[in-house]
């Protein structure tokens, strides 16, 4: 038998946390779908929760107990309410809706089940691809998030140009969550989004019409490397973590030629890569290590800060620097066309 732990010791130490997290995630999704978490944004008794959701009082009590043990709710008077972190995640101004985030996790799980021959980005069902795109970009239908973007322009290196009516190019705009939020935050801004996926481009156009900004936003369904409007744009944004190795050089050429002299390009980093090099990797590093499997299946490199900076410098950009991170929003690189 050796000196290792017994089966049940090993099961409890290694497998129970994973199975418990998987089960709780499913419970959380179900609770969100029936509006239970919305009710718990205010202090609510078990009876009130049952009446509001259609659960029996006994079932409401057991669900609340699970939420309590997982730190989602805390006691408040005779009832319970969401803890501050969960109140933020379910707030109107949340970066993405909790429903989209939870549904996206299920899509990732399906992609990861078959690490050898699973569907890539282009063979995913269109509905999955749209939901996945929504879950990783800002929710433009949130008035609170639009206001947050408006305030954030004061701290954005390109904020003055965007607010003053500049022209923005976004390569790989997806369903255009970021650019649509910006267009509302900066009413003088105009933008062009380039998206290779026809279903995502159609969704971006539909959302622009719903938000009343279609007159200032053009969606071009094309390969980023084939897009050509030289020296037309003041600011460019590159969703680089959707571009596989073979597509990156052409996309970078498009970014460089599309910008006017002095124009700024921005590109997000997929999380804080420094978390991967610590001696004791935390939850972010573990999550990123799993997501790397999906990126690898799509042929997309997981660039760290130095690697992404080198790509932009090789493409001719200068004054490369990093902004954001932590409470200041996603970490992104900023560079200038000479």
Buried (B, 14 or more C-beta within 10 A) or exposed (E): EEEEEEEEEEEEEEEEEEEEEEEBBEBBBEBBEBEBBBBBEEBBBBEBBBBBBEBEEEBBBEBBEBBBEBEBBBEBEEBBBBBEEBBEBBBEEBBBBBBBBBBBBBBBEEBBEEEEEBBBBEEBEEEBBBBBBBBBBBBBBBEEBBEBBBEBBEEBBBBEBBBEEBBBBBBBBBBBBBBBBBBBBBEEBBBBBBBBBEBBBBBBBBBBEEBEBBEBBEBBBEBBBEBEBEEBBBBBBBBBBBBEEEBBBBBBBBBBBBBBEEBBBBBBBBBBBEBBEEEEEEEBBEEBEEBBEBBEBBEBBBBBBEEBBEBBEEBBBEEBEEBBBEEEBBBBBBBBBE
